[in-house]
Amino acid sequence: MSLADLHKEIKYRTSRSSGAGGQNVNKVSTKVELLFHVLNSETLSERQKFIITEKLSSRINLEGVLILQCEETRSQLKNKEIALTRFMELIKEALKPVKKRRPTKPSKRAIKRRLEGKKKHSQKKDSRRFNPNKD
């Protein structure tokens, strides 16, 4: 899978951005939405499509389109670049293989140290207890 090939399958939609910007905000479409149709992608394998739809299900709509929005700057071009960077990072992260966890056991020394600590703590508590038969 090549990220350059993925870039060819991306579509952009622009609209007017909300927030600060003065009169410029009313006439220039600076908000960018990046649209990527995961299920129709020719670059991704079926397994990759499945992994992405599973991991990024909250960002994918019912038609199978991954949508990312960016309206951080007043420049449409910069917002496109930011959205593209986020998209590439998102895809890389989703396709990163999950490290299998190998269960570990504590060492004998660690077990011994823990039990000694518990015994010491128990003796400390026991020495504080009121015992009328002691005197």
Buried (B, 14 or more C-beta within 10 A) or exposed (E): EEEEEBEEBBEEEBEEBEEEBEEEBEEBEBBBBBBBBBBEBEBBEEEBBEBBBEBBEEBBEEEBBBEBBBBBBBEBEBBBBBBBEBBBEBBEEBBEEEEEEEEEEEEEEEEEEEEEEEEEEEEEEEEEEEEEEEE
